[in-house]
Amino acid sequence: MTETSIDYGAQIKYSTDELAARVKEATHQHTDVAGEELATLRQLGLDVRQNGEVIKRVQVRIYLGRLVSMDGLKPLTVEKMIQNTGQLYGMYPMDVQIGVDNDRAGQAFFDRLSKKIMATPDGERITFHSLIPFDKHLPKTNLLVYQETAKRHGIDWRWIAAIHKAETNLSRTNELVNGFNYEAFFGRDLPKNHQPESIDLEKACERCAQHLERYTSEGRTNITDALINTKLPFEDKRGFENKVKSVYNWYLGGDFQTDDYPFGLPGKDWNDALLLNGNAREQDYPYKHESPVTARKTVSRMRA
């Protein structure tokens, strides 16, 4: 019988299945591995053996991290987690991954965190990174509108798309979906209990393009001047501009997905992601069903 094992030196012994699962988690799903027992597994080489012979050398990097859940969206919970980690382990997390739902509350929560300037006692900056599911989804129908509008005005379509994403999360309604209270072309700060209304995406993109054209010369757009909003505090203006630039860089580098969900997001949470990737079945998640987050129901909405 062939015996397969993974040997990483005389440190800590795991079964093949357990270590293989951890390696897959760290390398393929880009998820930090948590647990004190992994503190010594920091070397990059793992030997895959069959019957004692090395058949493959796997290069991986395993990180020591913590997985913390929140009851609701509470910035104070994140701050306390950072402080508690430093007190317990003598080191502070430099990169904090935030995995919240891809909806108005989740986007606004991450925006508010991104405005915070946090540092370790040694003065090193603590940064926040988004693990929001489907955050880089770009509906095909939207993409065509951005491209056609931008072409008429001689600007980069990615700026229109980035502003739409940062302002309302590519929504087809006028509800703001950002934590900076920035409104310009696609959304409005609606009164309490006021229902969002559908927008004419073509007209909204046209207004945005006309505005950007005034700040564009020889194909280069001065996005800082274009996004000036004198009504907002400086930290909100800066936060919104940084978000637009970040999203623009996604699109510039081709780091986005267009697929068969042209009227909105394929889903909003990781349960949806598992279902869409075929890694789970709906009956495995006995959660209550909710209304879809977009105009067209693309997957079953579920939430714990």
Beta strands, then each sheet from edge to edge (+ up, - down):
strand 1: 4-7
strand 2: 45-50
strand 3: 53-59
strand 4: 95-98
strand 5: 118-119
strand 6: 125-130
strand 7: 216-217
strand 8: 220-221
strand 9: 288-289
strand 10: 302-303
sheet 1: 1+ 2- 3+
sheet 2: 4+ 6+ 5-
sheet 3: 7+ 8-
sheet 4: 9+ 10-
end
